[in-house]
């Protein structure tokens, strides 16, 4: 009996299976689900030969940042300088970033600190603060508007009043009333004399626009003005305020002196416009005191008055007056026609004596008292202004002939 050899590594351990018919059978491998990769067995290992992530950068020093911000803003320069120096020390010890910021912040803060010391030493800070207060103060002359009534700290209209003016109700007693404002031009301060001359000239010219009836202004009221100073000019002050005030020390104004288109009727406005034409011409009298000293100048003045009288009478005739006002105004126009004839003769006088003869007749016909009847009918002031001071009081428009109709 023969014994078969032991089975090899690829041989079955039992007897040989019986032969099978059909195609040969191959070993079946496990299938992975769709969409997945079957792991490939092999000798490769994951990458891991000692390389790690980059080390984190050093942080920026916070004091260096604060020092730079304070240096750029130029606020609290002393604090910015201290923070910059401390920040530099921390950067050296900790290895932090921000050295350039700390240096720049320290330099800018040092410059700002030096500037503040200079300003304080020269008094510039006090001047700047005063300018800020004046610009922000509602009681400054910069805030005064046409029609405002106000009081001053000491009750006078002289001196520096920029921050000592309080606006009050015009119905109550008050120290002054603003009747006009205007602004000066230019970048450089023109000087006290120039500013004063401008205010004197412009304020008297603007007076009639606010108080059309000069007769309604009390005799003890005159024109004052507030002007910029050389100091306030540097802070942008350019405004001139023209003011009515009492000439008697300690006396105040009562009620508003405004009488213009906003409070007058059409007849009153027409009469005052016509009267203003004549008053303007009368105020251009020559500077020479006597006719003999400047006969040509006085003849030219008489010619201007003649022209103004023609315009005045034409305006009065053209207006449609109310029934109770027509006759008084027409009677006044008749006197003005006679006055115009005399002034025309004075304008052609060949010598001083002839001039005086016609001038006296023409002036008598322009006596302000002759206008009282018409003014009363119109509801205007009926007390002629007094010119005891030579005609330079309020309502006269400056020095002139001393007549106002």
Secondary structure, DSSP 8 states (H G I E B T S, - for coil): --------TTS-SSS------SS----------TT-------S---S-SS---------B-HHHHHHHHHHHHTSSHHHHHHHHHHHHHHHHHH--B-HHHHHHHHHHHHHHHHHHHHHHHHTHHHHHHHHHHHHH-TTSGGG--TT-EEEESSS-S-S--TT-EEEE-TTS-BSEEEEEEEE---SS---HHHHHHHHHHHHHHHHHHHB--GGGS-TTEEEEEE---HHHHHTT--EEEEEEEESSTT--B-S---BSTTTS-HHHHHHHHHHHHHHHHHTT--S-SSGGG-HHHHHHHHHHHHHHHHHHHHHHHHS---TTTHHHHHHHHHHHHHHHHHHHHHHT-SSHHHHHHHHHHHHHHT-GGGGHHHHHHHT---S----TTSS-STTTTSSS-S---
